[in-house]
Amino acid sequence: MEGIELEKKKSLLESERKIFSQRKQCELLGIARSGLYYRPCDPSLEDLELMRAIDEQYLKTPFYGRRRMTIEMCKQGFLAGEKRVRTAMKLMGLEAIYPKPNLSKNNSEHTKYPYLMKNITVDHADQAWAADITYLPLHRGFGYLFAIIDWYSRYVIEWELSNLLDVDFCMECLERSLKEKRPEIFNTDQGVQFTSRLFTKRLEREGVQISMDGKGRALDNVFVERLWRSVKYEDIYPKGYDSLKEVRIGLRSYFQFYNENRPHQGLGYRTPAEVYYEKRNR
């Protein structure tokens, strides 16, 4: 009987698939039909070296657009034209940080929320959380790191890795972070992952106020930017990980060190864990 039921389910699924043609499915998903047949190629070693150099330079000069970045890469010995640098920065999810008169929209159907942190004094843990995604250079490829930190204490609430720049790994991290605690305000940039209905509706269900930086103004989320600099210069670059599996093991140790053992000047040389749990336990 179980075998018959299984066959019925398979038959039902197969019939549902045939309801829409591939053309119609692509129209509903908003993607080009040619995308069904596209098979991405792994970047070459030369491309990976260029992307790492761009990443390091971006940490120093986040206001560099593709033209200035191209000039800098040429100075460093790369044979890279503007088109190649632009493609690399797009793949890495990087854009120059400065106000733009004509702001491009990642997804016109997604709601953009106002920036709420400008005139607020953050004086206790879980008052505001901040989140962002950064590119991770690896010897055999690359990946992306998503992290959520407490604005007041700089404590890393949760983090997650992925080889795709999508919303799924952000949602996994967000779900874990909301199991036992939640902020009053959640601040991000206007990236398509954070403006997606899946992400914003999850926060709204918890009664969390959503705050978003102006597009091209990532320094509004300055504490996350400082976290990325620490993570990369203290762990990612020196260790030169080969794979995301290695990165996951390494970052598990690093974030424990960052939260519990690494003193911060801005916290009076206390650790994020000391400050975070001090205020929460009162």
C-alpha positions in Angstrom: 0.0 0.0 0.0 2.8 2.4 0.8 4.3 1.8 -2.6 1.0 2.6 -4.3 0.6 5.8 -2.3 4.2 6.8 -3.2 3.5 6.3 -6.9 0.4 8.3 -6.7 2.3 11.2 -5.1 5.0 11.0 -7.8 2.3 11.1 -10.5 0.6 14.1 -8.9 3.9 16.0 -8.7 4.7 15.2 -12.3 1.3 16.4 -13.4 1.7 19.6 -11.5 5.1 20.2 -13.2 3.4 19.9 -16.6 0.8 22.7 -15.8 3.3 25.4 -16.7 5.7 25.4 -19.6 9.4 26.4 -19.0 8.6 29.8 -20.7 5.7 30.4 -18.3 7.7 29.3 -15.2 10.5 31.8 -16.2 7.9 34.6 -16.6 6.5 33.9 -13.2 9.9 33.8 -11.6 11.0 37.0 -13.4 14.1 35.3 -15.0 15.4 35.0 -18.6 14.7 31.6 -20.2 18.4 31.4 -21.2 19.2 31.2 -17.5 17.8 27.6 -17.4 20.7 26.5 -19.6 23.5 28.6 -18.0 26.2 26.7 -16.2 28.5 29.0 -14.2 32.3 28.6 -14.7 34.6 28.5 -11.7 36.8 31.6 -11.5 40.4 31.2 -12.5 43.3 31.5 -10.1 44.1 34.9 -11.6 40.5 36.1 -11.1 40.6 34.9 -7.4 43.8 36.8 -6.8 42.3 39.9 -8.3 39.2 39.6 -6.2 41.2 39.2 -3.1 43.2 42.3 -3.9 40.0 44.3 -4.6 38.6 43.1 -1.3 41.7 44.2 0.7 41.7 47.6 -1.1 38.0 48.0 -0.5 38.5 47.7 3.3 41.0 50.6 3.0 39.1 52.7 0.5 35.4 51.8 0.4 34.7 55.0 -1.5 36.6 53.7 -4.6 34.4 53.1 -7.6 35.3 50.8 -10.5 37.5 53.5 -12.2 39.6 54.2 -9.2 39.7 50.6 -8.3 40.9 49.7 -11.8 43.7 52.2 -11.5 44.7 50.8 -8.1 44.7 47.2 -9.4 46.9 48.2 -12.3 49.3 49.9 -9.9 49.5 46.6 -8.0 50.4 44.7 -11.2 47.1 43.3 -12.4 46.2 43.4 -16.1 42.7 44.3 -15.4 40.4 46.7 -17.4 37.5 48.6 -16.0 35.0 46.0 -17.3 36.8 43.1 -15.5 37.0 45.1 -12.3 33.3 46.0 -12.5 32.4 42.4 -13.0 34.5 41.3 -10.1 33.0 43.9 -7.8 29.5 43.0 -8.8 30.2 39.3 -8.1 31.6 40.2 -4.7 28.7 42.4 -3.8 30.8 45.6 -3.5 29.9 49.1 -4.5 31.5 52.5 -3.7 30.2 54.2 -0.6 29.1 57.7 -1.3 25.7 59.5 -1.8 24.4 58.9 -5.3 21.9 61.3 -7.0 20.1 58.6 -9.0 19.8 55.6 -6.8 19.4 52.3 -8.6 16.8 49.9 -7.2 17.8 46.3 -6.5 14.1 45.3 -6.6 11.4 47.9 -7.2 8.8 45.7 -5.5 10.6 45.5 -2.2 9.8 48.0 0.5 12.6 50.3 1.6 12.5 51.3 5.3 13.7 54.5 6.8 17.0 54.8 8.8 16.1 54.9 12.5 19.5 55.1 14.1 20.5 58.7 13.4 19.2 60.5 16.5 19.0 57.5 18.9 21.2 57.0 21.9 21.9 53.2 22.2 22.5 52.5 25.8 21.6 48.9 26.4 22.0 45.4 24.9 19.4 44.2 22.4 18.2 47.8 21.8 19.5 47.6 18.3 21.1 44.9 16.1 23.0 45.4 12.9 23.6 42.9 10.1 25.5 42.7 6.8 27.1 40.4 4.3 30.8 40.4 3.2 32.8 38.6 0.6 35.4 36.0 1.7 38.4 35.2 -0.5 39.5 31.5 -0.4 42.4 29.7 -2.1 40.0 27.5 -4.1 37.1 29.9 -4.6 35.1 32.3 -2.5 32.1 32.6 -0.2 30.0 35.0 1.7 29.6 35.7 5.4 26.5 37.1 7.1 26.6 38.3 10.7 24.3 39.9 13.2 25.8 42.0 16.0 24.5 43.9 19.0 25.0 47.6 18.3 25.7 48.5 22.0 28.2 45.8 22.9 29.5 44.8 19.4 28.6 41.2 20.5 28.2 38.8 17.5 24.8 37.4 18.0 24.9 34.9 15.1 26.6 34.3 11.8 26.3 32.0 8.7 28.3 31.1 5.5 27.2 30.5 2.0 28.7 30.1 -1.5 25.6 31.9 -2.9 24.6 35.6 -2.4 21.0 34.8 -1.6 18.5 35.3 1.2 18.4 31.7 2.4 21.5 31.7 4.5 20.6 35.1 6.0 17.2 33.6 7.0 18.8 30.6 8.7 21.0 32.9 10.7 18.1 35.2 11.6 15.9 32.3 12.8 18.6 31.1 15.1 19.2 34.6 16.5 15.5 35.1 17.3 15.0 31.9 19.2 15.9 33.3 22.7 16.2 37.1 22.2 15.1 39.9 19.9 16.1 43.5 19.4 13.9 46.6 19.4 15.5 47.8 16.1 17.2 45.8 13.3 19.5 47.8 11.0 20.8 46.7 7.6 21.6 48.3 4.2 19.2 48.1 1.3 20.5 44.9 -0.1 18.0 42.7 -1.9 18.4 40.0 0.8 17.3 42.4 3.5 14.5 44.1 1.6 12.9 40.8 0.6 9.5 40.1 2.0 10.7 36.9 3.6 13.3 38.8 5.7 11.2 41.9 6.6 8.0 40.0 7.4 9.9 37.7 9.8 11.1 40.7 11.7 7.7 42.4 11.7 6.1 39.2 13.2 8.4 39.6 16.2 7.5 43.3 16.5 11.0 44.5 15.6 11.4 47.9 14.0 13.2 47.8 10.7 15.9 50.4 9.9 17.8 50.6 6.6 20.8 52.7 5.6 20.6 54.9 2.5 21.9 53.0 -0.6 25.6 53.6 -1.0 26.0 54.6 2.6 27.3 51.4 4.2 29.3 53.4 6.8 26.0 54.1 8.5 26.4 50.5 9.7 29.9 51.3 10.9 30.1 48.7 13.6 29.6 45.9 11.1 32.2 47.4 8.8 34.7 47.4 11.7 33.8 43.7 12.4 34.6 42.8 8.8 38.0 44.5 9.0 38.8 42.6 12.2 37.6 39.2 10.8 39.6 39.5 7.6 42.9 41.0 8.9 42.9 38.8 12.1 41.7 35.6 10.7 40.7 35.2 7.0 43.8 36.8 5.3 46.5 35.3 7.7 45.1 31.8 7.6 44.3 31.6 3.9 41.5 29.1 4.0 40.9 26.7 1.1 37.2 26.0 1.5 34.0 27.1 3.3 34.3 24.0 5.5 37.6 25.2 6.8 36.3 28.7 7.2 33.4 27.5 9.2 35.7 25.7 11.7 38.1 28.7 11.8 35.4 31.3 12.3 33.7 29.3 15.1 36.9 29.7 17.1 37.5 33.3 16.0 34.0 34.6 16.9 34.3 32.9 20.3 37.6 34.7 20.8 36.1 38.0 19.4 33.2 37.9 21.8 34.8 36.5 25.0 38.5 37.4 24.9 39.2 40.3 22.6 39.0 43.7 24.4 37.7 46.7 22.5 39.0 50.2 23.0 35.5 51.6 22.4 34.2 49.4 25.2 36.7 50.6 27.7 38.9 47.6 26.9 36.2 45.2 28.0 35.0 42.3 25.8 31.7 42.3 23.9 30.4 39.4 26.0 31.2 41.3 29.2 29.2 44.4 28.0 26.4 42.4 26.4 25.6 40.2 29.3 26.2 42.9 31.9 23.3 45.0 30.6 21.0 42.0 29.8 21.3 40.5 33.3 20.3 43.7 35.1 
